[in-house]
Amino acid sequence: MIQRRKILKTAAAATVGMSLVGAHAQQTFTLKFQTFVPATSNIWVRVITPWMKKVETESGGRLKFEGYTSMQFGGSPTQLIEQVRDGVVDMAWTLAGYSPGRFPRSEVFELPFFTYDGEGASRAAWEYMTTQAADELKDVRYLAIHTNGLNVLHTKKAVVKSVADLKGMKIRGPSRKATQMLGVLGAIPVGMPLPQIADALSKGVIDGAIIPWDTAPSAKLDELTPFHTEFAKGVPGFNNNVQFMIMNNEAFQKLPADLQAVINRNSGLELSGYFGRGIAEYDPVVRKSVVDRGQTVHIVGKAETDEFIRLSAPVIDDWVKDMNSKGFDGKKLLDTARALIQKYRPKS
């Protein structure tokens, strides 16, 4: 009789345990996702939102997202990494350039005239950062490391056809390397987050900005700047920007194993390429819209392009020296990044 009661008790405990496991397996987890871009931006509408929907579907509806665009959950764009680290939000999308000095080795992808596209450069950035700068990827979980398409110069009062045309212009740069490049080219560099660009243009604080085509509508550059300068097909763009999609470590660890697997399947090299491709695919749409409005899109000639590249070279040299001063092999890092860009660069 005692043995029978013991068996029944053990069976009952097992049943309760299985019920708890089953309940956990059916539990819904809602992740707060914050970013600085507006809800109408290309990256949010055509890249991040489809990713969220894919994850929600693959999780059987057990993973859900609360999206906060334009920093609606509070704070500033420069605080996004800390917000994710501290658990203020569970996830975020942000730029490395908003944390100056935090990702020094990532800046190789922001050097002038260095990258050729969005998707290939993004795959290169993921592989480079995870193999050459993994110690910079701390505090939070990195789901994607990517770039945008090629950056374009948008100006308010006059078209820029050569380096000489930039002299004295107040131009917003998206990163430390971008502002350094603008300085050596004779412009007056101004650093500011994306949400401040439209107001700064309207008030004359800046004369233009460097930003990819896809993001121009978010800063109203397709309305406020009638002149646009880009380089010929096959030539690297002005520069690029390293961007991250990140997740709070504790929020990830709280998920059951099968939901962690969903996140992992939708992270990494392939996701980084998807982000870069998704961003760049919208570039020609915006470009066509400004042309259709009668705005000027100038493609820099070969001789002028060569001058831009030549005068920007010291920015690359300074980065190598900076890496050396930090105890790294700057030339090796530069060569590695270049090789990866060529590895993933579109062949056509």
N, C-alpha and C positions, 0 to 999 in steps of 0.2 A: 504493500500500500504506500509506504513511504517512497519507494522507488518510482511508483506510478505518479505520485504528486510531483516528484522532482522532474520527471520527464515532461509533465504537463507545464510546469513552471518554466522550464527551459524553452519549450516550444512557444509559449506565450511571449517570452522575452524576445525570441527570434522574430516572431510576427511583428511585435512592436518595432524592433530594429529595422525590419524590412519596410515597414510603413513609413518610418522616418526617412529612410533612404529614398523611397518612392516619392515622398512629399518634397524632398530636396531636389529630386530629379525634375519635378514639375514646377519648381519655384521659378518665378519671373524675376529677372535682374534688370533694373533700369540704370543706365549709365548717363551721367550728365556730361554733355560735350559742348565745350565753349571755343569760340574763335573770334577774331577781330573783324573778319570780313562780313559784309552785309548778307542778308538772306537771298539777295538777288544776284550775288556774285557767281561767276562761272565755277570756281572751285567748290562752292557749297552746293549749287544746284545740280551740276553735271558730273561731279566727281565724288564728293563726300556723301551726299544724300543717297546716290545709288549704292555706294559701299555699305552704308547703314542698312538699307533695305535688304541687300544680299545677306548680310550677317543675321539680320532678324529672321529672314526666311530659312537659312541654314540651321538656325537654332530652334526651329519649330515655334517661333514666337516667344521663346523664353528669354531672349535678350532684346531689350528695347532701349531706345535712345531718347533723351531730352536734349534738343538742340538749342543753344544760346549763341546767336550770331551778334555781331557788333558789340561784343562784350556785355551782353544784357545781364549776365549773372554778376557783373561788377568787376572792378579792377581795370588795369590797363593792358594793352598788348604785350608790353615788356614783362608782365608778371605771369604770363600763361604757363611757363614751365614750372614756376614755383607753385602756382595754383594746383597743377596736376600732382606735383611732388607731395604737397601738403594735404591732398585729398579734398581741396575746396571744390574741385570738379574732378570727374573721373577720366576725362579725355580732353584733348585739345589738338588743334592744328595751328602751327605758328611758324615763324621764320627764325633761322639761326641768327640772322642779323639783328634781331631784337634783343639778343643777349651778347653784346660785344665782349670779346675776349674769352668767352666760355667754350667756343668751339674753334680754336685757332687753326687746326688742321683742316677743318671743313672749308675754310676760306679759299682753298685752292680752286674750288668750283665756282668761286665768285670773282676770280681774277679776270682781267679784261681780255676779250677775244680768245676765250678758252674753250667754250662749249659750242656745239653745232645744232643741238636739238633738245627736245624735252624728254622723250622716253629713254633714249640711249644714255643721256647724261644722268638721268635718274637712276638707272641700273648701275651705272659707274659709281655714282655717289653712295649708293647702298653698299656695294662691295668694298669700296675704298674705306668708308667710315667703320664698317664692321671688321675690317682686317688691319687697317692702318691707324685707327683712332678709337678703338673700342673703349678705351679708358675715359674718353670724353662722353660716352653714352651711359651716364650714370644717373642715379636718383629716380628715373622714370623708365618705363618700358617703351621702346621705339618700335612702332608698327610700320612706319614708312619713312624713308629718308629720300628726298627727291628734289628735283629742280623744276623750273617752269620752262617754257619755250624761250626763244631769244628775246632779250630785252630791247626795247625800242625807245628812242628819245622823242618826247612830245613837248612842243614849245608853243608859247602863246602869241608872241609878237612877230617872230621871223623864223624862216626855215633855216636849219643848220645843214650846210653842204660840205663844210670843211672844218678842220680844227680851229681855224682863225675865227669862224663864226661863233664859236662857243665863248670866246674871250669876254669875261665880265658878266656872263649870264649866270643868274642864280638858279641852280638846278638841284632838284631833290634826288638824292641817291638812296637806294634801298638797303645798302650795307656799308660797312666800314671800307671795304675794298672799292666799292663803287664811288664813294665820296673821294677816296684817295685818287682814283682814276680821273674823276672830274677835275680835281685840283691840278694834276700834272698837265691836263689838256687846256688849262687856262680858264675854266669856269669857276664860279664861286659855289663850292659844294654845300648843300644843306641836307642834314639828316632829319627825317621825321617819319612817323608811322603812316601807313596808307590812309587811315581815316582823316588825317589832317591836310591832305594834299589839296582837295577841292577848295577849302576855305583859304589856304595859303595862296593858291593861284588867284582867287577872286580878289584878295586884298593886296596882291602884288608882292607878297613876301618871297615868292619864287616866280621864275619865268618859265619853268618847265619841269619835267620829271622823267626819269628813266623807269620804265615799267613795261612788262610784256603786254602785247595786244589784248590778251584775254581779260586782263585785270583793268584795262583802261576805263571801261564803263563804271566800275566800282568807285573810281576816283573822279568820275565825270570828265576824264581827259578826252573822251570822244566828243564832248561838248565844249569844253573850255580851252582846248588847244587845237587850233586848226592846222598846225604844221607837225609833221611826223617824219623822223629820220631813221632809216634802217639800212642794213648792208645787204649786198647781193646774195642770192642763194648760193650755198656752198661755203660762205664766209662765216666765221664765228660771229656771234652777236656781241654787242657792247660788253655785256657781262651776264651773269646769271645769279640766282638766289637759291641757297639751300633751305629747304623747308622740312618740317617734321610733323608726323601725326604720332601722338604720344598717349600713353595710358598710365594711370596710377598703379604702382606695383601691388599694393594691397588689394585694390579693386579687382585686379586680375587673379590674385591668389584666392580670393573669396569665391570665385566661380568654380562650379564642379568641373571635373576633368573633361567631360564632353564639350562643355561650353568654352573652356580654355582651348580645346582643340579647334573649335570654330574660329576663334580669334587668331590662333596660330596659322590656320589655313589661309586666312585673309590678311596676312602680314608678310613683310620681308621683301625680297628682291622683286617678285612679280607684282606685288602691290605698289612698290615704288615706281616700277615701270608704268603701271596703270595710271598712277597719279600724274606722272610727267606727260604721258600721252594724252590723257583726258584734258589737262590744262592746255596743251599746245594745239589740240584739235580745234579749239575755239578761236585761235589767233586769226585765221583767214576770214572768219565770220565778222569779227570786229573790224578788221582791216577793210573789208569790202564795204562795210557800213559807212566808214568815214570817207571813203572814195566816192560812194554814191551821194554823199552830202556835198561833194565838191571840195572837200578838204585836200590839202597837199600831202602826198606821201613821197618823200624823196629817197631814192636809192643811191647811196654814196658811190662815187666812181672809184675805179681801181687805184689811181694815184693818191686820191684823198684817203682811201681806206688804208693804204700802206703807211700813210703818215699817222693816222690814228693809232695803228698797231705799233709803229716805231716809238711814238711818243709815250705810249702807255707801258712800254716794256719795263721801265724802272719800278712799276708797281709789283711786277712779278719778281724782279730781283730783290726788292725789299722784303717780300713775303718769304723768300728762300732764306735770307739773312735772319729774319725774325724767327723762323723755325730753328735755324742753327743755334741762335742765342738761347732758345728754350730747351736745348739738348737733343733736338731731333736732326735727322739728316734731311735738310730742306730740299736738296736736289733730288734725292731718292723719292721723297714724297711727291714732288712735282712730276717726275718721270713716271711714277706709278699711276698717278691720276691721269696723265696724258695717255698712257697705254690703255687704261680702262675706258677712257672716252673713245679711243679708236676701236677698242674691242666691241663696244656696244653701239657705235655710231652707225646710222642707217647706211647701207651699202649703195643704195640708189641715189 
